[in-house]
């Protein structure tokens, strides 16, 4: 359960970083 939560948070974080780095793309 903890591992799944950790992986999910990592995916969300990387997605947010991607959006912040490429705001014109979305």
N, C-alpha and C positions, 0 to 999 in steps of 0.2 A: 504493500500500500504506500509506504513512504517512498519507495523507489519510483513508483508511477507518478506520485505527486511531484517528486523532484524533476523527473523527465518532463512533465507537463509544464512546470514553471520555467525550465530551461528553454523549451520551445517558445513559450510566450515571450520570454525575455529576448530571445534572438529575433523574434518577429518584430518586437518593438524597436530594437536596435536597427533592424533593416529599414523600417518605416522612417525612423529618425534620420538615417543616413541618406535615404532616397525619398524625400518628401514630395517631389514632383511626380513620382511614380504611383505611390499608394497601391 
